[in-house]
Amino acid sequence: MAGDNGLLGNRRRRPTPQAACAVLMAASVLGGLYLALHWVQDHLRHYPFLVILFPPLAMASIAVVIPLFMFVSYQDDFKNMTPLNPRHFILISKRCYSALAKNNMKVTEKDL
């Protein structure tokens, strides 16, 4: 048991610029969600039909944030990619969602 280093083994995780960009993107998406929901709430008194915007806004933000969190969690599988590049972000999203779909919404390193 003395040599047991847990699930991640003896690896060290170092923050990379790509991971920092992904975290900032996730924070900005969630901040945008907050602002959008706040705007909708402010205008509900005059335009009650805007209540229908709550679910699509939440689903869209979750759909954008999930690949970013997976990118940060499994950085070794996304070498030479940055989420700031739209093509790379689409590739990251495709890989993440295809891995989620194949494995009943559970992802490990080998799945990506």
Buried (B, 14 or more C-beta within 10 A) or exposed (E): EEEEEEEEEEEEEEEEEBBEBBBEBBEEBBEBBEEBBEEBEEEBEEEEEBEEBBEEBEEBBEEBBBBBEBBBBBBEBBEEBBBEEEEBBEBBBEBBBEBBEEEEEEBEEEBB
